[in-house]
Amino acid sequence: MAKITQLSQLDLSASYSYADYLTWQLDETIELIKGKISLMAPAPNVKHQRLSMSLSGQLFNYFCHKSCQVFAAPFDVRLYDRRKSILASQDIFTVVQPDICVICDPDKLDEQGCNGAPDWIIEIVSKGSSKQDAQIKHALYAESGVTEYWLVFPYETVIQQFVLNDQGQYQLQCSFAGDDIATPHLFPDLSIALSELFPDN
């Protein structure tokens, strides 16, 4: 089998598994969404990276002496229907790279990343990823059992907080803006000041 080093060698209309994904040696960063190749947005801009570093730093400090762990992209998260057990690589058809995720179950971590739903995912929405983050991943993370999902909008300086309900659907619990203090549903003693995240506004 020929080594896959260029996206043009792949059929974008075909379905692939995580086992396929592991063999590719691409320059582009991609995700698999239910077997379909999804191109990620171009390299993040300075505003995105500042936000990511700020959030990651605060979360790293908070979780430093706790059992949960925080990871930032690039970091492979393999997802599947939460009603199913851990699957083999050839049976997994979704692998995403959230901007930031928090994982509290150490059994989900292996050398390749996270196998199963993180407890909390944060996506920083870029101009080219709004549909991907607000619609496609919103539905995917709910289906996979991610308890809490934050959408961070750098230009609007808003954070939307979604929490999974008993029916397995996300409810918008809060929209943080202005001088609000954002508090995760899962970690109520963690406070994130939006004035520090968005200092230019």
N, C-alpha and C positions, 0 to 999 in steps of 0.2 A: 504494500500500500504506500502511495506517495506521501511524503511528509507535507503537512499542511502548514505553509508559512505565509500565505496571502489569502485575504478574504475572497478574492476572485476565484479561488479553487473550490469554494463551497457553494452549494445551491441554497440561496436564501429562502427558497420556497419549501425546502425539505425540513424534516424534523430530525433533531439530533438529541443525544443523551449526554449526561455529564461525563460518561466514559469517553465519548467522542471529544468533548470539550477539553479533556485533560491531555489529549494527544496533539492539540493544535499549538503552534508556535507563531502566534500572530503579533504584529506590532500594534494593531488596533485593540482597544479594550472593548469587549463585548459582554453581553449577558445572554442567557438562554431563558426565554419565557415560554414555558410549556412546550419545549422542543424547538421553538423558533428563535433564530438569531436576532438579537436586538442590539443595534449599534448604540453605544453610549455617546453622550454629548462630547464635543471636542474638549480639550484640556480645560479644566476649570480656570476661571479668571481670578484676579487677585481678591475681589470681594468674597467670592465663594471660599477661597482657601483661607482667608483670614477668619471667616465665620467657622469653618471646619476646625481650624486649629484652636480657636477660642473655646468652642464647645467641647472638643476632645480634651483639652487641658483641664477644663472644669470638671468634666466627668472622670477623667483619670484621677484627679486629686480626691474626688468624692469616693470613688470605688477602691482607692489604693489599699485599704485595710479591710475590705469587705469581700464576700464570696463571689459577687458578680464581677464580670470583666468587660471592659470597653474596647472596641476595635474600630479602626477607621479604614476606609477604602485606600488601596485595593485589598479586599478581603472577601473570599468566596463564601457565600451563604447558599446552601442547597435547601430548596423548599419543596414540599409536597403536601398533599392533603393531610391535615393533622390527625385524621382518624386512622391513618395507616401507620405501620411500624417503620422503623429505620430501614431504608431501602439500599440496595446495592447501586453502584455508580451507573450501571447500564439501565437501571429502572428509574433514575432521577432525570427529569427533563427541564428542571428550572434551577438556574444558578444566577444569583444577583450579587451586586457589589454595592450595598448601601453605603451612604456617606459615613454614617456612624451607627453602630449597633451595640447593644448591651446584652450579654448572655449570662444567665445565672445558673444554668445547669452545666457543670463541667463535662458531663458525659456527651454533650453535643459537640464538643471541641475535639478536633483531630489535627493532624499535620496539614491537612488541606484547607481547613477553615472551620465553618460551622455546619453541622449536619442536622437540620431541623430549624424551627422558628426561633429567632432571638426573642427575648422578652420585650425589648424596646428598640425600635428603629427610627432614626432621624434621617430624612432626606432634605438636602438643601436644593431648592428648586432653581434651576437655571432657566434662561429664556428658551432654551431648546429642549428642556426636559419636563415642562409643566404637564403635558398630557400623560407622559410616562409615569410621573410621580403621583399626580393627583387622581388619575383614573386607573391605569393598568396596574401599577404597583399597589395602589390603595385596595383594589379588589383582591389581588394576589396575596398581600400580607394578611388580610382578613381571613381568606380561605385557608391560609397556612397556619393561622393561630398566633400571629404576633400580637401580643396583648395591647401594646401601646405604640402608636405611630405619630410622629411629628413631621409636619411639613413646615420648613423654614423658608420664608420668602424674603430674600435679601433686599430687593428693591422696594418692596412694600413695607419692609421692616415689621413683619407679622409672623407669628408662629401659630399654626393650627394644631390642636391636640386632639387626636382620635383615640378612643378606648373601645376595645372589643366588648360587646354586650353578650348576654346569655344566649342570644340567637346566632352568635358568630358573625355579627355585623358591626362595623364601626359606627360609633356615635361621636359627633363633634362635641367634645366635652367643654372646650374653651378655645377662644381666639385671643392670644396675647398680643398687645401692641403698646406703643408709647413707652411709658415708664413702668409698665407692668413687671411683676416678678413671675416668671414662668416656673410652675411646680409640676413635676411629673406625677401622674396618678400612682405609679408603682413605687415611687420614692418621695413621699410627701415632705421629707425633711431636706430635700435638695432644692435650693433656690437659685434661679438663673435670672439675673437682671438684664432686661432687654436693653437698658441704657448702656450696658457694658458690651453687649453683643453688637449693637448698632451705634457706635459712638459718634458717627458723623451725622446723626439725625436728631 
